[in-house]
Amino acid sequence: MSRVETVICEILEEYDCTVTTINESLRLSEDLGIDSIKKVQIICEIEKKLLIEFSLEDLHPNNFKTVGDLFKIVNKYNGS
């Protein structure tokens, strides 16, 4: 598991989204029960822990539907 994946998994666990196996197709809302407020909090935590800042264009809700979407958007900023 990459550092990005590890950090995202740790953040998801902090928000009671414990999953035994990380699957990129897991939907944040439907499968993990993450509402829009929690999504914002998770995004802020990702920025803080990985020292990145998302552009306003990338903060569109459609960019954060699945765990895989989180990995993809963070890797865009993390240079992975």
Helices and strands as residue ranges (DSSP letters): H 3-14, H 36-50, G 57-59, G 61-63, H 67-78
